[in-house]
Amino acid sequence: MLNRLTDTLNFQTQALTLRAERQRLLASNIANADTPGYQAREIDFAKALREATGEIGTPGAMAATQRGHIAPLAGARGESGKEYALQSQTSLDSNGVDMDRERASFADNAVKYEATLRFINGSVRTTLDSMKSHTQG
């Protein structure tokens, strides 16, 4: 029973962490919109989440042979999880940031971040309510 609760929260925690990392990356792209030669970066969120939850292996990941070894960064938190975004049009200064796409992605990711946060909050609240005595109000 406890495993199901922690597995769900662990999954949502990984998703929230990856959403925060993607938000940071999108903000970096927007901040560098006028930097000549800057190439926008992106995260394949679904793939990064599968890597972070251990569903698929992380490419180039080191094996931990002892219990105390530090695990390498998985998914988008590692540098290998970040990809260059496809350019929709070329620019004279070789900047690869499409501001319309970045703003839309930023807003979409912010909504999904908030939804994940609300889901975690609701799960914790439901768990706490189920532990209350029936005499408590």
C-alpha positions in Angstrom: 0.0 0.0 0.0 2.7 2.4 1.0 4.7 1.6 -2.2 1.8 2.7 -4.4 1.6 6.0 -2.6 5.4 6.7 -2.8 5.6 5.5 -6.4 3.0 8.0 -7.5 4.6 10.8 -5.5 8.1 9.9 -6.8 6.8 10.0 -10.4 5.1 13.3 -9.9 8.2 14.7 -8.1 10.4 13.7 -11.1 7.9 15.3 -13.5 7.9 18.5 -11.4 11.7 18.6 -11.3 11.9 18.1 -15.1 9.2 20.8 -15.7 11.3 23.2 -13.6 14.4 22.4 -15.6 12.5 22.9 -18.9 11.2 26.2 -17.6 14.8 27.3 -16.8 15.9 26.2 -20.2 13.1 28.1 -22.0 13.8 31.2 -19.9 17.5 30.9 -21.0 16.4 30.7 -24.6 14.2 33.8 -24.3 17.0 35.7 -22.4 19.4 35.0 -25.3 17.1 35.9 -28.1 19.4 38.8 -29.2 22.7 36.9 -28.6 24.4 36.4 -32.0 25.1 32.7 -32.7 23.1 31.4 -29.7 21.3 28.2 -30.5 18.0 27.5 -28.6 18.0 24.3 -26.5 15.1 22.0 -25.8 14.2 19.0 -23.8 12.3 15.9 -25.1 10.2 15.8 -21.9 8.7 12.4 -22.4 12.1 10.8 -23.0 13.6 12.7 -20.1 10.8 11.5 -17.8 11.3 7.9 -18.8 15.0 8.2 -18.2 14.5 9.9 -14.8 12.1 7.3 -13.6 14.3 4.4 -14.8 11.9 3.2 -17.4 14.6 3.4 -20.0 18.3 3.6 -19.5 20.2 6.9 -19.6 22.7 6.9 -22.5 26.3 6.9 -21.4 25.2 6.4 -17.7 27.8 5.0 -15.4 26.9 2.0 -13.3 26.9 2.4 -9.5 28.7 -0.6 -8.1 28.5 0.5 -4.5 25.6 1.7 -2.4 27.2 5.0 -1.6 28.0 6.0 -5.2 26.5 9.2 -6.5 24.0 8.6 -9.3 24.7 10.6 -12.5 22.1 13.2 -13.5 19.3 11.5 -15.4 17.0 12.8 -18.1 17.1 16.5 -18.9 19.2 17.4 -15.8 22.2 15.9 -17.5 23.8 17.7 -20.4 23.0 14.7 -22.7 19.3 15.2 -22.3 19.3 18.7 -23.9 19.0 19.0 -27.6 19.2 21.9 -30.0 15.8 23.2 -31.0 14.9 23.1 -34.7 15.1 26.5 -36.4 11.9 27.6 -38.2 13.8 30.3 -40.1 17.3 31.4 -40.5 18.5 34.7 -39.1 21.4 37.0 -40.1 23.2 36.7 -36.8 22.8 32.8 -36.7 20.6 33.1 -33.6 18.3 30.0 -33.3 15.7 31.4 -30.9 12.1 31.7 -32.3 10.4 34.0 -29.8 6.9 33.0 -30.7 7.7 29.3 -30.2 9.6 30.0 -27.0 6.8 32.1 -25.4 4.2 29.5 -26.3 6.4 26.7 -24.9 7.1 28.7 -21.8 3.3 29.3 -21.1 2.4 25.7 -21.9 5.1 24.4 -19.6 4.1 26.8 -16.8 0.5 25.5 -17.0 1.7 21.9 -16.9 4.0 22.7 -13.9 1.1 24.2 -12.0 -1.1 21.2 -12.8 1.6 18.8 -11.6 2.0 20.8 -8.4 -1.7 20.8 -7.8 -1.8 17.0 -8.4 0.9 16.5 -5.8 -0.8 18.8 -3.4 -4.1 17.0 -3.9 -2.5 13.6 -3.4 -0.9 14.7 -0.1 -4.1 16.3 1.1 -6.1 13.2 0.3 -3.6 11.0 2.1 -3.7 13.3 5.2 -7.5 13.4 5.2 -7.7 9.6 5.0 -5.4 9.3 8.1 -7.7 11.6 10.2 -10.0 10.0 12.7 -13.7 10.0 11.8 -14.4 12.1 14.9 -12.1 15.0 13.8 -13.7 17.7 11.7 
